[in-house]
Amino acid sequence: MDVERIYLDHNATTPLAPEVLEAMLPCLREDYGNASSLHWFGQRARAAVEVAREQVAALVGAQPSEIVFTASGSESDNTALRGVAARAREPRRRIVTTTVEHHAVLRTAEAMRDEGVPVELVGVDAEGRVDPEKVLDLVDERTALVSVMLGNNETGVIQPTGRIAQIAHEAGALAHCDAVQAAGKVRVDVSELDVDLLTLSAHKIYGPKGVGGLYVRRGTPLAPLVRGGGQERNRRAGTVNVAGAVGFGAAAVLARQRLEADVVHLRGMRDRLEARLLALAGAALNGDEPRLPNTTNVSFEGCEAEGLMMALDLAGVAVSTGAACAAGGVEPSHVLKAMGLPPERVQSSLRLSVGRGTTEDQVDRAAEIIRTCVERQRAR
């Protein structure tokens, strides 16, 4: 029997906005040139990419020349960490990041440590927030880069990124921010954050999958991760994904135009859902304000999250137990573990993230379905 499906996993990905699809279609039909080609077809593609670059730059207050198009947010994170490390020289080689970063940062840092790059991890408090003073204790003349995300992808907790960037700069280090989850949900301005590098991804803001962006402040020393041709001002080789870049640009325009309205709507839907879930006996919130307006992470005492998620999917409600990149694995959330939550609470937690199209009726029906599934699992 078909069920009416409710999507509450917008932190994993967002649906493609109709306006974005319309912007992309000409690039998929007639404007198929290679943006590096010098002929008419190539120059039309190049012009479309440069407009998109301006649009993405405007989303974060950057100059167009400071935006590098990549294939994903993960590639952008890898480029930031490895690109800085490749240009670093003794004694300034250390990378400092946190225990709650996205795997694209954490696993890259772990791999770099195995390769001989000094790496330090900063812990978080019980709400999942980094104490800048702990960063201050680790950053010195040996530090090359400090990488701290803006909004956490699992709890929505917003980090004091601006203050941490200030600490990095005072020690002569560079600052990187993964803003993949924050862009389009809160104001993101590279000048206000004072970061040297910042990661973005199109499919988190109602754009296409397969295209990301990296802001690189003018003058920042950075070696390319992908080598080959001279695309992206020699910062990322490979033929530019023209349709993806154009879609990213269109999504960025929408994100800027709709930011205030989106924040009001997202917070309203998130709070409505959260209130209904926390009214259930044994439910507890993981992470506290300030948070992204669309994200909630709730544990349900006496439940097992993976089984609960599968039961909800059968009932038509899409949620997650954490980052989408960890799907298929049985590891408990590294974010909740880093917050010091007991194992039984970590293993009973769901992440729910609302979006532009989420309605009050969907929230209410989802909350009732979750209640039913929680009670059934507890009864078993």
VEXMI-690624 format. One line per field, with one value per residue (C-alpha): x, y, z; residue number from 0. Coordinates in Angstrom, 2 decimals, always signed. Layout:
N
px <- c(X	...) $
py <- c(Y	...) $
pz <- c(Z	...) $
i <- c(NUM	...) $
END
This chain:
380
px <- c(+0.00	+1.31	+1.93	+2.05	+5.69	+7.04	+10.63	+12.39	+16.00	+16.88	+20.35	+21.17	+20.02	+17.32	+14.97	+16.00	+14.18	+12.12	+13.89	+17.23	+16.15	+14.99	+18.34	+20.21	+18.21	+19.88	+23.28	+22.02	+20.44	+22.08	+24.89	+26.99	+30.40	+33.50	+34.05	+37.79	+37.32	+38.03	+35.31	+31.75	+30.33	+33.01	+32.69	+28.93	+29.59	+32.37	+30.06	+27.40	+29.97	+31.24	+27.70	+27.24	+30.53	+29.28	+26.03	+27.74	+30.22	+27.37	+25.81	+28.82	+30.05	+33.09	+34.66	+33.88	+37.58	+37.72	+35.22	+36.53	+34.00	+34.56	+32.64	+31.33	+31.58	+33.80	+36.24	+36.25	+37.05	+39.82	+41.23	+41.25	+43.10	+45.47	+46.01	+47.15	+49.26	+51.04	+52.17	+53.06	+56.67	+58.33	+57.67	+54.16	+52.53	+49.93	+46.24	+43.73	+40.11	+37.27	+35.80	+32.38	+33.38	+31.88	+33.71	+35.07	+37.21	+37.75	+38.76	+40.96	+42.70	+43.11	+44.63	+46.99	+48.07	+48.90	+51.00	+53.02	+51.12	+50.65	+46.91	+45.15	+41.45	+39.50	+36.63	+33.18	+30.90	+27.72	+25.77	+28.21	+29.84	+33.55	+35.05	+37.33	+39.62	+40.39	+41.32	+43.52	+45.42	+46.33	+47.05	+50.57	+53.45	+53.38	+49.78	+49.13	+45.33	+42.35	+39.21	+35.86	+32.41	+29.72	+26.56	+26.73	+25.09	+23.74	+22.67	+22.47	+24.63	+26.32	+29.98	+31.76	+33.63	+34.39	+36.12	+38.05	+39.20	+40.43	+42.46	+43.96	+44.96	+46.46	+48.77	+49.62	+47.54	+44.85	+41.16	+38.81	+35.06	+32.80	+29.56	+27.82	+24.90	+24.76	+24.51	+20.92	+19.80	+21.75	+23.63	+27.10	+29.61	+33.29	+34.31	+32.31	+33.60	+37.09	+37.97	+40.49	+38.67	+34.99	+33.22	+29.83	+27.69	+24.90	+22.63	+22.17	+20.53	+18.09	+20.72	+22.10	+24.29	+27.84	+28.96	+30.54	+32.39	+35.43	+35.98	+39.71	+40.59	+42.82	+46.48	+45.84	+48.57	+46.83	+48.07	+45.50	+44.11	+43.16	+45.97	+45.86	+44.71	+44.65	+40.93	+39.68	+42.78	+45.01	+43.29	+41.22	+41.89	+39.16	+36.44	+33.99	+30.53	+28.75	+25.18	+26.08	+27.73	+24.77	+22.40	+24.55	+24.39	+20.62	+20.23	+22.49	+20.32	+17.21	+18.94	+19.79	+16.34	+14.51	+16.81	+14.65	+11.43	+13.11	+14.49	+11.05	+9.41	+12.11	+12.24	+8.45	+8.30	+11.30	+9.93	+6.47	+7.96	+10.35	+7.61	+5.54	+8.48	+9.76	+6.27	+6.83	+8.00	+11.72	+12.49	+15.45	+16.99	+20.63	+22.29	+21.00	+20.74	+22.11	+21.27	+20.41	+16.70	+15.75	+17.57	+16.65	+18.29	+16.17	+16.84	+14.02	+14.70	+14.17	+14.47	+17.12	+17.59	+18.37	+15.31	+13.19	+14.39	+13.50	+10.05	+9.47	+10.53	+7.99	+5.38	+6.37	+8.57	+12.17	+14.60	+18.20	+20.41	+23.19	+25.23	+24.10	+27.72	+27.66	+24.61	+25.03	+27.39	+26.57	+28.85	+27.08	+27.18	+30.68	+29.10	+26.89	+29.73	+31.98	+29.32	+29.76	+26.27	+25.90	+25.93	+22.27	+21.26	+23.54	+22.08	+18.49	+18.83	+17.30	+18.16	+15.20	+15.62	+12.76	+12.85	+11.14	+8.33	+7.61	+4.04	+2.33	+0.19	+3.29	+4.91	+1.83	+1.39	+5.09	+5.05	+2.09	+3.75	+6.96	+4.99	+3.34	+6.62	+8.37	+5.59	+5.61	+9.36	+9.26	+6.46	+8.60) $
py <- c(+0.00	+3.42	+5.83	+9.61	+10.42	+13.20	+14.31	+15.45	+14.93	+18.23	+18.23	+15.18	+16.90	+19.26	+18.95	+20.84	+24.18	+24.62	+27.91	+26.13	+23.44	+26.10	+27.87	+24.61	+23.34	+25.52	+24.19	+20.63	+21.26	+23.83	+25.53	+22.37	+23.89	+23.37	+26.53	+26.32	+26.31	+29.53	+29.20	+30.54	+27.46	+27.54	+31.23	+30.95	+28.27	+30.36	+33.38	+31.29	+29.95	+33.44	+34.71	+31.73	+32.54	+36.07	+34.69	+32.23	+34.90	+37.26	+34.62	+34.82	+38.38	+37.32	+38.52	+36.29	+35.59	+34.09	+31.29	+27.94	+25.46	+21.85	+18.60	+18.61	+20.07	+17.12	+17.98	+21.60	+20.53	+18.25	+21.04	+23.47	+21.17	+19.49	+22.63	+24.64	+21.78	+21.39	+25.02	+24.93	+24.87	+24.02	+24.87	+26.02	+22.74	+21.85	+21.49	+22.20	+21.12	+19.84	+16.49	+17.36	+18.28	+16.63	+13.47	+15.32	+17.33	+14.78	+11.84	+14.04	+15.34	+11.78	+10.66	+13.64	+12.76	+9.26	+10.88	+12.85	+16.15	+17.28	+17.36	+18.45	+17.94	+20.28	+18.82	+20.29	+20.81	+18.86	+21.03	+20.33	+23.77	+24.54	+26.73	+29.26	+29.22	+25.56	+26.53	+29.28	+26.70	+24.73	+27.46	+28.89	+29.59	+25.93	+26.12	+26.39	+26.09	+26.06	+24.44	+24.87	+24.39	+27.05	+24.97	+21.31	+18.93	+16.61	+18.90	+22.27	+23.84	+27.02	+27.41	+30.67	+30.56	+34.27	+34.29	+31.14	+32.69	+35.70	+33.40	+31.68	+34.96	+36.37	+33.35	+33.79	+30.79	+30.53	+29.85	+27.52	+27.20	+24.42	+26.35	+23.63	+23.28	+26.94	+28.60	+29.47	+29.00	+31.76	+34.79	+33.81	+36.56	+35.78	+39.26	+39.06	+35.55	+36.71	+33.30	+32.57	+29.55	+28.56	+25.48	+25.44	+22.81	+23.38	+20.48	+21.74	+24.95	+23.45	+23.21	+20.19	+17.45	+17.11	+20.72	+22.49	+25.69	+26.85	+30.47	+31.22	+34.68	+36.52	+35.85	+32.66	+30.09	+26.96	+24.03	+22.39	+19.04	+18.09	+18.70	+18.84	+21.80	+25.41	+25.68	+27.74	+29.94	+26.90	+26.05	+23.07	+21.19	+19.52	+20.61	+22.80	+21.32	+24.15	+23.07	+22.35	+25.73	+27.52	+25.61	+26.50	+30.15	+30.08	+28.37	+30.99	+33.80	+32.16	+31.61	+35.31	+36.45	+34.06	+34.02	+36.02	+34.28	+30.88	+31.38	+32.31	+29.34	+26.83	+27.86	+27.71	+24.19	+22.99	+24.34	+22.89	+19.46	+19.67	+20.62	+17.59	+15.20	+16.47	+16.02	+12.27	+10.55	+9.85	+12.23	+14.59	+17.30	+16.99	+20.39	+23.82	+27.35	+28.98	+26.39	+26.26	+27.06	+23.83	+21.13	+19.12	+16.05	+14.07	+10.88	+8.51	+6.52	+2.80	+2.90	+1.86	+4.59	+2.46	+0.27	+3.34	+5.03	+1.98	+1.75	+5.42	+4.92	+2.12	+4.50	+7.21	+9.53	+10.12	+11.01	+10.05	+8.93	+11.33	+12.39	+10.92	+10.00	+7.52	+5.69	+1.94	+1.97	+0.96	+3.43	+5.67	+9.40	+10.78	+14.18	+12.93	+10.83	+13.90	+15.72	+13.10	+11.60	+8.06	+5.27	+4.38	+7.97	+8.23	+5.03	+6.20	+9.55	+10.79	+13.86	+15.64	+18.58	+20.54	+22.49	+25.18	+22.88	+21.44	+22.21	+22.27	+19.32	+17.31	+18.17	+17.15	+13.88	+13.06	+13.70	+11.36	+8.65	+9.01	+8.71	+5.53	+3.98	+4.90	+3.32	+0.17	-0.26	+0.30	-2.24	-4.87) $
pz <- c(+0.00	-0.93	+1.94	+1.84	+2.44	+4.65	+4.14	+7.33	+6.23	+4.53	+6.12	+3.99	+0.81	-0.43	-3.41	-6.52	-6.65	-9.84	-10.56	-10.34	-12.80	-15.26	-15.01	-15.66	-18.64	-21.32	-20.20	-20.58	-23.97	-26.23	-24.24	-23.99	-24.67	-22.56	-20.52	-21.26	-25.04	-26.93	-29.56	-29.41	-27.67	-25.01	-24.36	-23.84	-21.25	-19.68	-19.42	-17.66	-15.18	-14.37	-13.69	-11.38	-9.65	-8.97	-7.56	-5.21	-4.11	-3.25	-0.98	+1.37	+0.75	-1.28	-4.51	-7.54	-8.09	-4.58	-5.40	-6.63	-8.02	-6.92	-7.19	-3.60	-0.14	+0.79	-1.98	-0.81	+2.75	+1.51	-0.63	+2.27	+4.67	+2.24	+0.18	+3.18	+4.56	+1.22	+1.37	+5.08	+6.21	+9.51	+12.22	+11.18	+10.05	+12.68	+11.84	+14.63	+14.28	+16.49	+17.46	+15.96	+12.42	+9.37	+8.33	+5.30	+7.72	+10.50	+8.33	+6.17	+9.28	+10.58	+7.27	+7.28	+10.80	+9.60	+6.87	+9.41	+9.65	+13.28	+14.09	+17.29	+18.07	+20.33	+22.35	+22.94	+25.92	+26.71	+24.26	+21.43	+21.41	+21.21	+23.91	+22.17	+25.19	+24.48	+20.95	+22.33	+24.39	+21.25	+18.70	+18.57	+16.20	+15.08	+13.81	+10.07	+9.99	+12.34	+10.88	+12.67	+11.14	+11.46	+11.96	+12.96	+10.52	+13.25	+16.09	+14.34	+17.07	+15.85	+16.73	+17.69	+14.39	+14.24	+17.62	+16.74	+13.44	+15.42	+17.68	+14.63	+13.01	+16.19	+16.21	+12.52	+11.37	+8.70	+9.45	+7.56	+8.09	+6.81	+6.20	+4.18	+6.60	+7.63	+4.21	+3.34	+6.97	+8.70	+7.42	+6.24	+5.52	+5.08	+6.21	+9.43	+10.14	+9.07	+7.64	+4.90	+3.48	+3.58	+2.23	+0.48	-1.27	-3.79	-2.88	+0.67	-0.62	-3.17	-5.89	-7.76	-6.37	-7.64	-7.28	-4.34	-3.70	-1.78	-0.86	-0.89	+0.37	-2.06	-1.22	+0.76	+0.00	-1.28	-3.35	-5.66	-4.59	-8.17	-10.65	-14.41	-16.48	-15.39	-14.62	-11.68	-11.81	-11.31	-8.03	-9.21	-12.45	-14.48	-16.87	-15.01	-14.40	-16.23	-15.52	-11.89	-11.44	-13.02	-10.74	-7.74	-8.74	-9.13	-5.76	-4.16	-5.56	-4.10	-0.76	-0.51	-1.56	+0.77	+3.78	+6.19	+5.18	+5.21	+8.70	+10.07	+8.38	+9.27	+12.91	+13.16	+11.71	+13.73	+17.01	+16.33	+15.65	+18.56	+21.03	+20.04	+20.22	+23.57	+25.03	+24.73	+27.91	+27.85	+24.97	+25.30	+23.11	+22.07	+21.58	+22.54	+21.15	+19.16	+16.52	+12.84	+12.56	+10.80	+12.81	+15.87	+17.37	+19.84	+21.78	+22.72	+25.87	+25.45	+21.66	+19.15	+16.55	+13.50	+14.00	+14.74	+11.56	+9.49	+11.07	+10.31	+6.71	+6.32	+7.76	+5.29	+7.38	+6.30	+9.10	+9.87	+12.71	+11.72	+8.72	+5.40	+4.54	+7.44	+6.04	+5.97	+8.92	+12.47	+14.20	+16.72	+16.08	+16.67	+17.38	+20.21	+21.59	+21.60	+23.62	+26.34	+26.05	+27.43	+24.81	+25.29	+24.58	+21.56	+20.13	+20.60	+18.81	+15.58	+13.52	+11.97	+9.62	+8.05	+4.80	+2.74	+1.71	+5.17	+6.31	+9.69	+8.65	+7.75	+11.07	+13.04	+11.13	+11.43	+15.17	+15.59	+13.49	+15.51	+18.74	+17.50	+16.36	+19.62	+21.68	+19.56	+19.86	+23.61	+23.96	+22.21) $
i <- c(0	1	2	3	4	5	6	7	8	9	10	11	12	13	14	15	16	17	18	19	20	21	22	23	24	25	26	27	28	29	30	31	32	33	34	35	36	37	38	39	40	41	42	43	44	45	46	47	48	49	50	51	52	53	54	55	56	57	58	59	60	61	62	63	64	65	66	67	68	69	70	71	72	73	74	75	76	77	78	79	80	81	82	83	84	85	86	87	88	89	90	91	92	93	94	95	96	97	98	99	100	101	102	103	104	105	106	107	108	109	110	111	112	113	114	115	116	117	118	119	120	121	122	123	124	125	126	127	128	129	130	131	132	133	134	135	136	137	138	139	140	141	142	143	144	145	146	147	148	149	150	151	152	153	154	155	156	157	158	159	160	161	162	163	164	165	166	167	168	169	170	171	172	173	174	175	176	177	178	179	180	181	182	183	184	185	186	187	188	189	190	191	192	193	194	195	196	197	198	199	200	201	202	203	204	205	206	207	208	209	210	211	212	213	214	215	216	217	218	219	220	221	222	223	224	225	226	227	228	229	230	231	232	233	234	235	236	237	238	239	240	241	242	243	244	245	246	247	248	249	250	251	252	253	254	255	256	257	258	259	260	261	262	263	264	265	266	267	268	269	270	271	272	273	274	275	276	277	278	279	280	281	282	283	284	285	286	287	288	289	290	291	292	293	294	295	296	297	298	299	300	301	302	303	304	305	306	307	308	309	310	311	312	313	314	315	316	317	318	319	320	321	322	323	324	325	326	327	328	329	330	331	332	333	334	335	336	337	338	339	340	341	342	343	344	345	346	347	348	349	350	351	352	353	354	355	356	357	358	359	360	361	362	363	364	365	366	367	368	369	370	371	372	373	374	375	376	377	378	379) $
END
